[in-house]
Amino acid sequence: MGESVRVICRCRPLNQREIDLNSNICVKMDSSLGQVSIFGSDESVKAFTFDGVYYMDSTAEQVYNDIVYPLVESVVEGYNGTVFAYGQTGSGKTFSMNGNDSIPGQRGLVPRSFEHIFDAVATTIDSKFIVKVSYVEIYNEDIKDLLCEDKQHKLEIKEHAEKGVYVAGLSMHIVHNINDCDKLMQKGWSNRHVGATLMNKDSSRSHSIFTVYVEGINAKTGCLRMGKLNLVDLAGSERQSKTGATGDRFKEATKINLSLSALGNVISALVDGKSKHIPYRDSKLTRLLQDSLGGNTKTIMVACISPSDNNYDETLSTLRYANRAKNIKNKPKINEDPKDALLREYQEEIERLKAYVKEGSNLRRKSIIDIETEKQQLRKEYEESIQKIRSEYEHEQKSKAALQQELDNLKKQYEKASVAIVSEGNNENSTESVAETKKKIEMLEKQMVGGEQANNESLKATRKKRLKEAETKMHRLMEALDIKADDPLLHVYNSTHEKLEALTKQYKHQCQKMKMYEKEIKDIQSEFEIDRLDYLDTIRKQDRQLKLLNQIIDKAHNLLKKDPILGNLEKLKKTAIWDDNNDCWILPDNQNPTTSLPSATKINNKPHIENIVMLKESDDLKKLKKKLENSTSENISETYFKTKTTRNVAERIKADRQRFDTAKSRNFHLDDSIAKGIIYTDDIYENNTHLIKKPQRLEALSK
């Protein structure tokens, strides 16, 4: 069953810049109805209704308890959830998400979600959890891992057939408590791109996504669930005329506005319902939020606005944007028993290691039996080979010395293979001592959390109370909206005059609404005109920049004429290929330049072809002669049987060794991730091929 994207609106107080400009407050809110009213300079009023509204005196604690708390609770149950803040630059998005740790009531939504998740995990009975976090930013349409040491390394978006869109090479860090999450968030925050503009001294110049992955397994039922919480802090939309952005800041603002425009197009296409194509690929941001908009996710949008009449146009644009978003329908479902769950691997590894400690002697006995079986199989092959050689000897009357040498070679191969198998069996038994195995089990169990506060009844009661309060508030808001939308024609009136008054009042109200809609159309048209002029100004500046680059290329072209690739600009333009994933052009490699042959004429056309044919024939003859010489120099009696018998032995040894190496490499990846507490998306999405059932080849039935 689908559910709509929930939208709330939060208004910050006037900042110092707006106070200095003597700005007036143009926004009013009615929290009982979830209504925002914005007043224009011509005294026109526009009203918008949302799932919750929070005025200047509200706290982050109120926002979290009323709206975000139920969503984070559902993430622990196995749902995907997304909370993203949207608004113009300087409207309080980052403050809403991160908050101020020095004031308890103003701690942001992100740190509160950490506290909530670990409280929920600690009070859950008969379940164990693994909690991981990742932190990425989208800066100038480049994706970067904020928790990676290499700050300049760019990541790519990939799509998996079953698991959907993911960032390749992204690091996911295992966390055990709130403190671990806070440290990683601070580390990522220090790596973010931040810059000063006229409207905001600490303006975010990139979109950031902090993701918390919660994997849980029930000890009794074995049911495994995996939830994911995306906490998104979007960069603010900007007008260059207000921010005064130039140079790098202007380039950043252009990319930010383009990605937000792409997000708006996706929302419009989803709300429209008629669009067959949803333009998720237009931006890296919309690509990563694909599941959050119309997919398998519960989504909350926090629309942040300024109360100043100086920002009237931007505030109105944000409210319209949010009003469209609340009509998006998502299809959230619990992610049960996912194949790529890390917790499943840990659980299976613990069971395997415990079985090894408990039944070590049985395992050794079993391995000895397997070695004996291999020896018997080798003996059988050895005897069959001898019989073949003897029969061939009688039939073809080969020399006794050559056959004796062949027999000796086979015997050596058999003994060598037998020793190798025994040594590998011994190595497998001796690699892991009981002490090391117990140490591994302890290490794996340390990565899991859950059940620490299972007997804390007060904490459980607090969680239930907060969830109930959030649900009660939402029901009250829905009831208030139903009462307001009551139809006067359905009422019972004592007299005709009373009914006439009610209908007249309703008529005036509808006329007022019609005027408001007419004004809305004019406002949208004027807003469109402002945006058009703003975009034209951006295009003019980009055009000037393009002309500058073209002039630089023209100046440098004389120096590049000798280069076979870069010297021919027209050819370079034709051979260049656009890469959608990396958002750049792929230019041909100039290391291996192609040389054009001289054109053939009527005079030398025929001899030229004859020369080529003769050269080709002579080369082929040389190859055939060399092959014949090699075949005659070899003793066929020595190699005829050797290729068959030794290949069987060698292939068997090679297959056993490959099997052993594969198992070893899997354990190495797991051990390495346990020790460091960091897992990469490539290990989960690309190296999990052993979980996919491969088709088996069917042998032909014997007649």
C-alpha positions in Angstrom: 0.0 0.0 0.0 1.4 3.4 -1.0 1.8 6.4 1.3 2.5 10.1 0.5 5.7 11.9 1.1 5.2 13.8 4.4 6.1 17.5 4.3 6.6 19.9 7.1 7.5 23.6 7.1 9.9 25.3 9.5 10.4 29.1 9.8 13.6 30.4 11.3 13.8 33.8 13.2 15.1 37.0 11.4 18.9 37.0 11.1 21.2 40.0 11.6 21.3 40.8 7.9 17.5 41.0 7.6 17.3 43.1 10.8 19.8 45.5 9.3 17.7 45.8 6.2 14.6 46.7 8.4 12.7 43.7 7.0 9.1 43.0 7.9 7.7 39.5 8.8 5.6 38.2 5.9 4.9 34.7 7.2 2.3 33.4 9.7 1.6 29.9 10.8 -1.3 28.0 12.4 0.1 24.8 13.9 -3.4 23.4 14.8 -4.3 23.3 11.1 -0.7 22.8 9.7 -1.2 26.0 7.7 1.3 28.6 6.4 0.2 32.0 5.2 2.4 34.3 3.3 1.5 38.0 2.8 2.6 39.9 -0.3 3.4 43.6 -0.6 -0.1 44.2 -2.2 -1.7 42.6 0.9 -2.6 39.4 -0.9 -2.5 36.2 1.1 -1.5 32.8 0.0 -2.1 29.7 2.2 -0.5 26.3 2.1 -1.3 23.2 4.2 1.3 20.7 5.3 1.7 17.7 7.7 3.2 20.1 10.3 4.3 23.7 10.6 6.9 25.1 13.1 7.3 28.8 13.7 10.2 30.8 14.9 9.9 29.7 18.5 9.9 26.0 17.7 12.7 23.6 18.7 14.3 20.7 16.9 13.0 18.5 19.7 9.4 19.3 18.7 10.1 18.6 15.1 11.7 15.3 15.8 9.1 14.0 18.3 6.1 15.0 16.1 7.3 13.9 12.7 10.7 12.2 12.5 10.4 9.8 15.5 7.9 7.4 13.8 10.0 7.2 10.7 13.2 6.3 12.5 11.3 3.7 14.5 10.2 2.1 11.2 13.8 2.0 10.0 14.7 -0.2 13.0 11.8 -2.4 11.9 13.3 -2.9 8.5 11.9 0.0 6.3 13.9 2.5 4.3 13.6 6.1 5.4 14.7 9.5 4.1 14.7 12.9 5.7 15.8 15.8 3.5 15.9 19.6 4.2 15.1 21.9 1.3 15.0 25.7 1.0 16.9 28.8 -0.2 20.4 29.5 1.0 20.6 30.7 4.6 17.1 29.4 5.5 18.3 27.0 8.3 18.5 23.6 6.5 21.9 22.7 8.0 20.8 24.0 11.4 17.7 21.8 11.3 19.7 18.7 10.4 22.8 19.2 12.6 21.6 21.7 15.2 23.5 23.2 18.1 24.9 20.6 20.6 25.5 23.3 23.3 21.6 23.8 23.5 19.9 20.5 24.3 16.5 21.6 22.8 18.3 22.6 19.5 20.2 19.4 18.8 19.6 18.6 15.2 17.6 15.8 13.6 20.8 13.8 12.7 22.2 13.4 16.3 18.7 12.7 17.6 18.3 9.9 15.1 21.6 8.3 16.4 20.3 8.4 20.0 16.9 6.9 18.9 18.4 4.1 16.9 20.8 2.9 19.7 18.0 3.2 22.3 15.7 1.1 20.1 18.5 -1.5 19.5 19.4 -1.7 23.2 15.8 -2.4 24.3 15.0 -5.0 21.7 14.7 -8.5 23.1 16.2 -11.7 21.3 17.7 -9.7 18.5 21.2 -8.7 17.4 22.1 -5.8 15.1 24.9 -4.4 13.0 24.9 -0.6 12.5 26.9 1.0 9.7 27.2 4.6 8.5 28.4 6.3 5.3 28.7 10.0 4.4 28.9 11.3 0.8 28.7 14.8 -0.8 27.8 15.9 -4.3 30.0 18.8 -5.1 29.8 20.3 -8.7 28.2 17.0 -9.8 31.1 15.0 -8.4 30.5 12.4 -5.7 33.1 12.2 -2.9 33.4 10.0 0.2 33.6 12.4 3.2 34.9 9.6 5.5 37.7 8.6 3.1 41.3 9.7 3.6 41.7 10.6 -0.1 39.5 13.7 -0.3 40.0 14.2 -4.1 38.9 10.7 -5.1 35.7 10.7 -7.2 33.2 7.9 -6.9 30.8 6.6 -9.6 27.1 5.7 -9.4 26.3 2.1 -10.5 23.1 0.2 -10.7 22.6 -3.4 -9.6 19.9 -5.6 -11.1 18.4 -6.6 -7.7 19.7 -4.0 -5.2 19.2 -0.8 -7.3 21.4 2.3 -7.4 24.5 2.5 -5.2 27.8 4.4 -5.0 30.7 2.2 -6.0 33.7 2.2 -3.7 31.9 4.0 -0.8 33.2 3.1 2.7 30.7 2.0 5.3 31.9 2.1 8.9 30.6 -0.2 11.6 29.5 1.8 14.7 28.7 0.5 18.2 27.4 3.6 20.0 26.3 7.3 19.6 29.8 8.5 20.2 31.1 6.6 17.2 28.4 8.1 15.0 29.2 11.7 16.3 32.9 11.3 15.6 32.3 10.1 12.0 29.8 12.9 11.4 32.2 15.5 12.6 35.0 14.0 10.5 32.8 14.1 7.4 31.5 17.6 8.2 35.1 18.9 8.4 35.7 17.6 4.8 32.6 19.3 3.3 32.8 22.2 0.9 31.6 25.4 2.7 31.9 29.0 1.5 30.8 32.5 2.3 28.3 34.5 0.3 26.4 37.8 0.9 23.4 35.9 2.3 25.2 33.2 4.4 28.7 33.3 5.8 28.7 29.4 6.2 26.9 28.4 3.0 26.9 24.7 2.1 28.4 24.4 -1.4 27.4 20.8 -1.8 24.6 18.3 -1.1 25.4 15.8 1.6 23.9 12.4 2.4 24.6 10.7 5.8 23.2 7.2 5.7 22.7 4.8 8.6 22.3 1.1 7.8 20.6 -1.1 10.5 20.7 -4.9 10.0 18.8 -7.0 12.6 18.4 -10.7 13.1 16.0 -12.5 15.5 17.7 -15.2 17.5 14.6 -17.3 17.8 13.0 -17.1 14.3 16.2 -16.3 12.3 14.3 -13.6 10.5 16.6 -11.0 9.1 15.6 -7.3 8.4 17.7 -4.5 7.0 16.6 -0.8 7.2 18.3 2.3 5.8 18.0 5.9 6.9 19.2 8.7 4.6 19.7 12.1 6.2 20.0 14.6 3.4 21.2 18.2 3.7 20.6 19.9 0.4 22.5 23.0 -0.7 20.3 26.1 -0.9 18.9 27.5 -4.1 20.6 30.9 -5.0 20.1 34.0 -7.0 23.4 35.5 -8.1 22.0 39.0 -7.8 21.5 38.5 -4.1 24.5 36.2 -3.1 27.0 38.2 -5.2 28.6 34.9 -6.2 31.6 35.1 -8.6 34.3 32.7 -9.8 34.2 29.4 -8.1 31.2 30.4 -6.0 29.3 31.2 -9.2 30.2 27.9 -10.7 29.0 26.1 -7.5 25.8 28.0 -7.5 25.1 27.1 -11.1 25.6 23.4 -10.4 23.5 23.6 -7.2 20.6 25.3 -9.1 20.8 22.8 -11.9 20.5 19.8 -9.6 17.7 21.4 -7.6 15.9 22.1 -10.9 16.3 18.4 -11.9 14.8 17.5 -8.5 11.9 19.8 -9.2 11.4 18.1 -12.6 11.4 14.7 -11.0 8.8 15.8 -8.4 6.6 17.4 -11.2 6.8 14.2 -13.3 5.8 12.0 -10.3 2.9 14.2 -9.2 1.7 14.6 -12.8 1.0 10.8 -13.1 0.8 11.0 -16.9 4.6 11.1 -17.5 5.9 7.7 -18.6 9.5 8.9 -18.1 10.8 10.1 -14.8 14.1 12.1 -15.3 16.1 10.6 -12.5 19.3 10.5 -14.6 19.3 14.3 -15.1 21.3 14.7 -11.9 23.5 12.7 -9.5 21.3 14.0 -6.7 18.0 12.6 -8.2 19.8 9.4 -9.1 20.8 8.8 -5.4 17.3 9.8 -4.2 15.6 7.7 -6.8 14.2 5.2 -4.1 13.2 8.1 -1.8 11.0 9.7 -4.5 8.3 7.3 -5.7 10.1 4.1 -4.5 10.6 1.8 -1.5 11.1 4.5 1.1 9.2 6.5 3.8 10.2 10.1 3.1 9.9 13.3 5.0 10.7 16.7 3.5 11.6 19.6 5.8 10.9 22.9 3.9 12.9 25.7 5.6 11.8 29.3 5.0 12.8 32.8 6.0 10.1 35.1 7.5 11.6 38.3 5.9 9.6 40.1 3.2 13.0 40.7 1.5 13.0 36.9 0.7 9.3 36.8 -0.3 9.9 35.4 -3.8 12.3 32.6 -2.5 9.9 31.7 0.3 6.9 31.5 -2.0 8.9 29.3 -4.4 9.9 26.9 -1.5 6.3 26.6 -0.4 5.1 25.8 -3.9 7.9 23.3 -4.2 6.9 21.6 -0.9 3.2 21.7 -1.8 3.9 19.7 -5.0 6.2 17.2 -3.1 3.4 16.2 -0.7 1.5 14.6 -3.6 4.2 12.0 -4.3 3.2 8.4 -3.6 5.9 6.0 -2.3 5.6 2.2 -1.8 7.6 1.4 1.3 7.9 -2.2 2.4 10.0 -4.1 5.1 13.3 -5.4 3.7 13.1 -9.0 4.9 15.9 -11.5 4.4 18.1 -9.5 2.0 20.8 -11.6 0.3 23.5 -8.9 0.7 23.1 -8.6 4.5 26.5 -8.4 6.3 24.9 -9.8 9.5 24.0 -13.0 7.7 27.7 -13.5 6.8 28.8 -12.8 10.4 26.2 -15.2 11.8 27.2 -18.0 9.4 30.9 -17.4 10.2 30.2 -17.6 13.9 28.3 -20.8 13.6 31.0 -22.3 11.4 33.8 -21.3 13.8 31.8 -22.6 16.8 31.3 -26.0 15.1 35.0 -26.1 14.3 35.9 -25.6 18.0 33.3 -28.1 19.2 33.8 -30.8 16.7 37.4 -30.3 15.7 38.3 -34.0 15.9 35.3 -35.0 13.7 36.4 -32.4 11.1 40.0 -33.8 11.1 38.7 -37.3 10.7 36.5 -36.2 7.9 39.4 -34.5 6.1 41.5 -37.7 6.5 38.7 -39.7 4.9 38.6 -37.1 2.0 42.3 -37.4 1.5 42.1 -41.2 1.4 39.3 -41.0 -1.2 41.5 -38.7 -3.3 44.4 -41.1 -3.0 42.2 -44.0 -4.2 41.0 -42.0 -7.1 44.6 -41.1 -8.1 45.6 -44.8 -7.8 42.7 -45.7 -10.1 43.7 -43.2 -12.7 47.3 -44.3 -12.4 46.4 -48.0 -13.0 44.1 -47.1 -16.0 46.9 -45.1 -17.5 49.3 -48.0 -17.2 46.8 -50.4 -18.8 46.3 -48.0 -21.8 50.1 -47.7 -22.3 50.5 -51.4 -22.2 47.8 -52.0 -24.7 49.2 -49.4 -27.0 52.6 -50.9 -26.6 51.3 -54.3 -27.8 49.4 -52.7 -30.6 52.0 -50.3 -32.0 55.2 -52.0 -30.7 56.7 -48.9 -29.3 60.2 -49.0 -27.9 60.6 -50.3 -24.3 62.8 -47.5 -23.2 60.3 -44.7 -24.2 57.4 -46.5 -22.4 59.5 -47.1 -19.3 60.3 -43.4 -19.2 56.6 -42.6 -19.6 55.7 -45.0 -16.7 58.4 -43.3 -14.5 57.0 -39.9 -15.3 53.4 -41.0 -14.4 54.6 -42.4 -11.1 56.4 -39.2 -10.2 53.3 -37.2 -11.1 51.1 -39.5 -8.9 53.5 -39.3 -5.9 53.8 -35.5 -6.3 50.0 -35.0 -6.4 49.5 -37.3 -3.5 52.0 -35.4 -1.3 50.5 -32.1 -2.4 46.9 -33.2 -1.4 48.1 -34.5 2.0 50.1 -31.3 2.7 47.1 -29.1 1.8 44.9 -31.2 4.1 47.4 -30.8 6.9 47.6 -27.1 6.2 43.8 -26.7 6.5 43.8 -28.4 9.8 46.8 -26.4 11.2 45.9 -22.9 10.0 43.4 -22.1 12.7 44.1 -23.1 16.2 41.3 -23.3 18.7 42.6 -20.1 20.5 42.6 -18.1 17.2 39.1 -19.4 16.4 37.7 -18.3 19.7 39.4 -14.9 19.2 37.6 -14.6 15.8 34.2 -15.4 17.4 34.7 -12.7 20.1 35.7 -10.2 17.4 32.6 -11.0 15.3 30.3 -10.8 18.4 31.8 -7.4 19.3 30.6 -5.9 16.0 27.0 -6.7 16.9 24.9 -4.6 19.3 21.5 -5.1 20.8 19.7 -6.2 24.0 22.0 -4.2 26.4 18.9 -2.4 27.9 16.4 -5.2 27.3 15.3 -5.1 31.0 15.1 -1.3 31.2 11.3 -0.9 31.5 11.4 2.9 31.9 13.3 3.4 28.5 10.8 1.1 26.8 7.9 3.0 28.3 9.5 6.3 27.1 9.8 5.0 23.6 6.2 3.8 23.5 5.0 7.1 24.9 6.8 9.2 22.3 5.5 7.1 19.5 2.0 7.3 20.8 2.2 11.1 21.2 3.4 11.5 17.6 0.5 9.4 16.3 -2.0 11.3 18.4 -0.8 14.7 17.1 -1.1 13.5 13.5 -4.7 12.2 14.1 -5.7 15.6 15.7 -4.3 17.5 12.7 -6.2 15.2 10.3 -9.5 15.7 12.3 -9.0 19.5 12.3 -8.6 19.5 8.5 -11.7 17.4 8.1 -13.8 19.8 10.2 -12.5 22.8 8.2 -13.4 21.1 4.9 -16.9 20.4 6.0 -19.6 21.1 3.4 -22.3 23.7 4.5 -24.9 22.0 2.2 -24.8 18.9 4.4 -25.8 20.9 7.6 -29.4 21.1 9.0 -30.6 24.7 9.3 -33.5 26.0 11.5 -34.6 28.6 8.8 -34.2 29.5 5.2 -32.5 32.8 6.2 -29.8 30.9 8.2 -29.2 28.6 5.2 -29.0 31.6 2.9 -26.4 33.3 5.2 -24.3 30.1 5.3 -24.4 29.8 1.5 -23.6 33.5 0.9 -20.6 33.1 3.2 -19.5 30.1 1.3 -20.0 31.9 -2.0 -17.8 34.8 -0.8 -15.2 32.4 0.4 -15.1 30.7 -3.0 -14.9 34.1 -4.8 -12.0 35.0 -2.6 -10.3 31.7 -3.4 -10.9 32.3 -7.1 -9.2 35.8 -6.8 -6.4 34.2 -4.9 -5.9 31.6 -7.7 -6.0 34.3 -10.4 -3.3 36.2 -8.4 -1.4 32.9 -8.0 -1.3 32.5 -11.8 0.0 36.1 -12.2 2.6 35.5 -9.5 3.8 32.2 -11.2 4.0 34.0 -14.5 6.1 36.9 -12.9 8.2 34.3 -11.0 8.8 32.5 -14.3 9.9 35.7 -15.9 12.3 36.4 -13.0 13.7 32.9 -13.3 14.0 33.3 -17.1 16.0 36.5 -16.7 18.1 34.9 -14.1 18.8 31.9 -16.4 19.5 34.2 -19.3 22.0 36.1 -17.2 23.7 32.8 -16.3 23.7 31.8 -20.0 25.4 35.1 -21.0 28.1 34.6 -18.3 28.7 31.0 -19.4 28.8 32.1 -23.1 31.5 34.7 -22.2 33.4 32.0 -20.4 33.0 29.7 -23.4 34.3 32.4 -25.8 37.3 32.9 -23.6 38.1 29.2 -23.6 37.7 29.1 -27.4 40.1 32.0 -27.9 42.6 30.3 -25.7 42.3 27.1 -27.8 42.7 29.1 -31.0 45.9 30.6 -29.6 47.2 27.2 -28.5 46.2 25.4 -31.7 49.3 26.4 -33.6 51.4 24.7 -30.9 49.3 21.5 -31.2 49.3 21.1 -35.0 52.1 18.6 -34.9 50.1 16.3 -32.6 48.2 13.7 -34.6 45.2 13.8 -32.4 44.9 17.2 -30.8 46.1 18.9 -34.1 42.8 18.1 -35.8 40.1 19.7 -33.8 37.2 18.7 -36.1 38.2 15.1 -36.0 38.7 15.3 -32.2 35.1 16.6 -31.8 33.7 13.8 -33.9 35.6 11.0 -32.1 34.8 12.4 -28.6 32.2 10.4 -26.6 30.0 11.7 -23.9 30.1 9.7 -20.6 26.8 10.1 -18.7 28.0 8.4 -15.5 31.1 10.7 -15.1 29.5 13.7 -16.7 32.5 14.4 -19.0 33.8 13.8 -22.5 36.1 10.9 -23.3 38.8 12.0 -25.8 40.7 9.6 -28.0 44.0 8.4 -26.7 47.0 10.1 -28.4 49.6 7.4 -27.5 48.9 5.3 -30.5 48.3 7.7 -33.4 46.9 6.2 -36.6 48.8 6.9 -39.9 47.0 7.3 -43.1 48.3 5.3 -46.1 49.0 7.0 -49.4 46.1 6.7 -51.9 46.6 4.0 -54.6 46.9 5.1 -58.3 46.1 3.2 -61.5 49.9 2.8 -62.2 50.9 1.0 -59.0 47.5 -0.4 -57.9 47.9 -3.9 -59.2 51.6 -4.6 -58.2 50.9 -3.2 -54.8 48.0 -5.7 -54.2 50.2 -8.5 -55.6 53.0 -7.6 -53.2 50.6 -7.7 -50.3 49.2 -11.1 -51.3 52.7 -12.5 -51.9 53.9 -11.2 -48.5 50.8 -12.8 -46.8 51.4 -16.1 -48.6 55.1 -16.2 -47.7 54.3 -15.4 -44.0 51.7 -18.3 -43.9 54.2 -20.7 -45.5 56.9 -19.8 -43.0 54.4 -20.5 -40.1 53.4 -23.8 -41.6 57.0 -24.9 -42.1 57.9 -23.9 -38.6 55.0 -25.9 -37.3 55.9 -29.0 -39.4 59.6 -28.8 -38.1 58.4 -28.7 -34.5 56.1 -31.7 -35.1 58.8 -33.8 -36.7 61.3 -33.0 -34.0 59.0 -34.2 -31.3 58.8 -37.9 -30.3 55.1 -38.7 -30.8 55.4 -41.9 -28.8 56.4 -39.8 -25.7 53.8 -37.1 -26.0 50.8 -39.0 -27.3 49.7 -40.3 -23.9 51.4 -37.7 -21.8 49.0 -34.9 -22.7 46.0 -36.9 -21.6 47.3 -38.5 -18.3 49.3 -35.6 -16.9 46.5 -33.2 -17.7 44.0 -35.1 -15.6 46.4 -35.1 -12.6 47.4 -31.4 -13.1 43.8 -30.2 -13.6 42.7 -32.0 -10.5 45.5 -30.4 -8.4 44.8 -27.0 -10.0 41.1 -27.3 -9.2 41.7 -28.2 -5.6 44.2 -25.4 -5.1 41.8 -22.9 -6.7 39.0 -24.1 -4.4 41.2 -23.6 -1.4 42.4 -20.2 -2.6 38.8 -19.0 -3.1 37.7 -20.0 0.4 40.8 -18.4 1.8 40.2 -15.1 -0.1 36.6 -15.0 1.2 37.7 -15.5 4.8 40.4 -12.8 4.2 37.9 -10.2 3.1 35.7 -11.0 6.1 38.6 -11.0 8.6 39.9 -7.7 7.2 36.4 -6.0 7.5 36.1 -7.3 11.1 39.5 -5.9 12.1 39.0 -2.5 10.5 35.3 -2.0 11.0 35.0 -0.7 7.4 33.1 -2.4 4.6 33.1 -1.1 1.0 30.0 -1.2 -1.3 32.1 -3.1 -3.9 32.4 -6.1 -1.5 28.7 -6.2 -1.0 27.3 -5.5 -4.5 30.0 -6.9 -6.7 31.8 -9.7 -4.8 28.7 -11.5 -3.6 28.4 -13.7 -6.7 28.5 -16.8 -4.5 25.0 -15.9 -3.3 23.6 -16.1 -6.8 22.7 -19.6 -8.0 24.5 -20.4 -11.2 23.0 -22.6 -14.0 24.2 -26.1 -14.0 25.2 -28.0 -17.2 23.1 -31.0 -17.9 25.0 -34.1 -19.1 23.5 -36.2 -21.9 21.7 -39.3 -20.8 23.4 -42.6 -21.6 21.5 -44.6 -24.2 
